[in-house]
Amino acid sequence: MHELPVIKSILDVCLKHAQKNDAKKIVTIHLQVGEMSDLEPEWMQKYFDYLTKDTIAKGCSLQILVVPTAFRCSAC
């Protein structure tokens, strides 16, 4: 369920910038999500579809790239 507020925040930012630039339609949003973020792309998409239904982002393609986790030893 924590995907909902994350997607809402992302959508709010996109809608704000679209309005600022007089955009009529948002076509695609590209997201990079860390593998360890505990965000599920399937639920992100479902909440996104629900939240965009009455906005200029309705039907927008949400492209989610899950970025692999990388660690580095701070002593090396």
JOUR-V757554 format. One record per helix or strand. SS is the DSSP state (a for helix, b for strand). FROM is the first residue (numbers start at 0). TO is the last residue. If there is no record, write none. Layout:
ss->(SS/SS)
from->(FROM/FROM)
to->(TO/TO)
This chain:
ss->(a/b/a/a/b)
from->(1/27/34/40/60)
to->(19/33/36/50/66)
